[in-house]
Amino acid sequence: MYYFSALTEAPLCAGSVVYIVGGANSAGQAAIYFAESAARVIMLIRGSSPAAEMSAYLIEQIEANPRIEVRLDTEIAAAAGNTHLERLTLHTRSTGALEEVPATWLFAFIGADPATTWLGPAFARDAKGYLLTGPDIATVVGDSSPWPLPRPPLHLETTVPGVFAAGDVRAFTGHRVAAAVGEGSMAVMLVHKYLHD
């Protein structure tokens, strides 16, 4: 089981059945990608429709791809195997029905929680635990802003001056690899600005 998919996994799955758990954009993009080489891709979505969290263009591409099957109202009740994944037990939520299927590839795209609690209380976060940075600090907390300096925070700067955050740990991000890489590069430039000011 994988909690991500990279270019290295797709060739390993060629000609196989691939299960993808999730109903948002990352799951849809993975399904499209794996369908290029897998015999079949089966998306398991807990909800009644992917439309709540998936972009319309992805839904259209998935519906048009004969190698992709979408199973709504379905979740995994169990996974089993000896030295590797061999089977899944699928649970239909509305009926309670269980179905055991052979499986060797499972990729989970079910979201993530930011691991920011170790940073301590000096770092302001939103309600979900994502770090507030730059202008978002004032926007979210308003008059009770925890920003300690008279100057405004730099764009990726946290509520601890000189500490910057980039990527998925930040509030209001697009949760994309390309965005995280760009923000990482920008954070390096902002550190230099901070050190020289």
ROSE-409055 format. One line per field, with one value per residue (C-alpha): residue number from 1; x, y, z. Coordinates in pm, whole numbers, always signed. Layout:
<atoms>
nr = (NUM	...)
u = (X	...)
v = (Y	...)
w = (Z	...)
</atoms>
This chain:
<atoms>
nr = (1	2	3	4	5	6	7	8	9	10	11	12	13	14	15	16	17	18	19	20	21	22	23	24	25	26	27	28	29	30	31	32	33	34	35	36	37	38	39	40	41	42	43	44	45	46	47	48	49	50	51	52	53	54	55	56	57	58	59	60	61	62	63	64	65	66	67	68	69	70	71	72	73	74	75	76	77	78	79	80	81	82	83	84	85	86	87	88	89	90	91	92	93	94	95	96	97	98	99	100	101	102	103	104	105	106	107	108	109	110	111	112	113	114	115	116	117	118	119	120	121	122	123	124	125	126	127	128	129	130	131	132	133	134	135	136	137	138	139	140	141	142	143	144	145	146	147	148	149	150	151	152	153	154	155	156	157	158	159	160	161	162	163	164	165	166	167	168	169	170	171	172	173	174	175	176	177	178	179	180	181	182	183	184	185	186	187	188	189	190	191	192	193	194	195	196	197)
u = (+0	+124	+16	+143	+229	+543	+670	+855	+538	+349	+579	+556	+176	+169	-95	-228	-542	-474	-701	-707	-879	-1003	-1238	-1052	-821	-509	-697	-844	-507	-352	-631	-573	-199	-215	-476	-206	-31	-255	-506	-771	-793	-1065	-1137	-1300	-1492	-1680	-1924	-2210	-2029	-1677	-1819	-1794	-1413	-1295	-1262	-1511	-1238	-1101	-1446	-1496	-1160	-1233	-1580	-1434	-1160	-1273	-990	-1117	-1403	-1546	-1711	-1907	-2029	-1741	-1461	-1202	-1305	-991	-668	-487	-189	+120	+432	+241	-113	-321	-684	-916	-1254	-1474	-1766	-2067	-2167	-2537	-2614	-2344	-2248	-1894	-1704	-1357	-1150	-796	-560	-187	-174	-340	-276	-442	-518	-727	-578	-338	-322	-39	+215	+273	+204	+572	+637	+471	+228	+437	+338	-14	-225	-567	-846	-705	-350	-193	+62	-37	+222	+273	-38	-262	-158	-346	-632	-721	-658	-732	-674	-547	-260	+26	+278	+530	+710	+608	+697	+459	+565	+739	+530	+614	+719	+542	+445	+799	+1012	+1279	+1108	+951	+712	+660	+436	+145	+211	+97	-264	-431	-199	-296	-145	+55	+415	+501	+367	+564	+886	+827	+754	+1068	+1274	+1098	+1159	+1535	+1525	+1315	+1563	+1839	+1622	+1550	+1920	+2023	+1754)
v = (+0	+347	+688	+850	+758	+852	+791	+487	+299	+312	+74	-177	-176	-229	-482	-508	-395	-84	+30	+398	+522	+881	+1112	+1441	+1578	+1387	+1056	+1153	+1256	+931	+729	+899	+845	+477	+400	+458	+133	-63	-317	-152	+120	+99	+413	+361	+670	+683	+950	+938	+1149	+1274	+1615	+1750	+1744	+1669	+1912	+1870	+1820	+1520	+1367	+1395	+1232	+949	+886	+877	+626	+262	+140	+334	+206	+427	+258	+508	+455	+211	+186	-74	-288	-506	-576	-910	-1098	-1284	-1098	-844	-726	-1010	-913	-639	-655	-380	-244	-82	+177	+210	-163	-300	-558	-695	-818	-975	-898	-994	-696	-635	-255	-2	+371	+598	+961	+1045	+1373	+1447	+1635	+1883	+1772	+2111	+2055	+2001	+2365	+2496	+2779	+3062	+2942	+3051	+2795	+2783	+2562	+2257	+2303	+2458	+2733	+3093	+3284	+3630	+3839	+3549	+3609	+3942	+3823	+3528	+3659	+4028	+4260	+3985	+3909	+3724	+3895	+4051	+4310	+4652	+4549	+4318	+3954	+3851	+3641	+3290	+3401	+3236	+3417	+3350	+3611	+3457	+3117	+3045	+2771	+2629	+2367	+2173	+2272	+2628	+2740	+2835	+2638	+2460	+2131	+2073	+1955	+2231	+2496	+2351	+2349	+2709	+2814	+2637	+2836	+3155	+3078	+3062	+3409	+3542	+3402	+3598	+3911	+3858	+3814	+4122	+4360)
w = (+0	-89	+36	-282	-636	-818	-1166	-1039	-936	-1267	-1461	-1174	-1211	-1588	-1686	-1328	-1150	-941	-657	-567	-252	-260	-440	-475	-745	-640	-664	-1002	-1141	-1020	-1182	-1517	-1485	-1387	-1654	-1917	-1820	-1581	-1710	-1496	-1232	-969	-770	-431	-321	+10	-105	-353	-613	-684	-779	-424	-424	-779	-1068	-1352	-1613	-1419	-1379	-1756	-1828	-1585	-1728	-2080	-1991	-2029	-1805	-1503	-1289	-1015	-719	-515	-159	-110	+144	+241	+536	+538	+354	+369	+234	+345	+228	+17	-47	-192	-132	-15	+149	+8	+209	+44	+300	+215	+218	+446	+180	+190	-116	-118	-428	-535	-516	-535	-579	-348	-344	-85	-166	+136	+251	+528	+854	+899	+1158	+1321	+1690	+1766	+1675	+1991	+2061	+1912	+1563	+1471	+1288	+1129	+1265	+1086	+1214	+901	+964	+899	+698	+554	+493	+598	+958	+973	+753	+971	+1319	+1260	+1556	+1783	+1546	+1713	+1483	+1726	+1506	+1372	+1015	+830	+796	+475	+241	+374	+722	+1016	+1336	+1457	+1278	+1056	+1038	+700	+587	+238	+82	+223	+583	+504	+526	+198	-30	-348	-222	-537	-567	-815	-576	-285	-488	-593	-237	-116	-364	-261	+107	+43	-114	+175	+429	+253	+261	+629	+711	+515	+647)
</atoms>
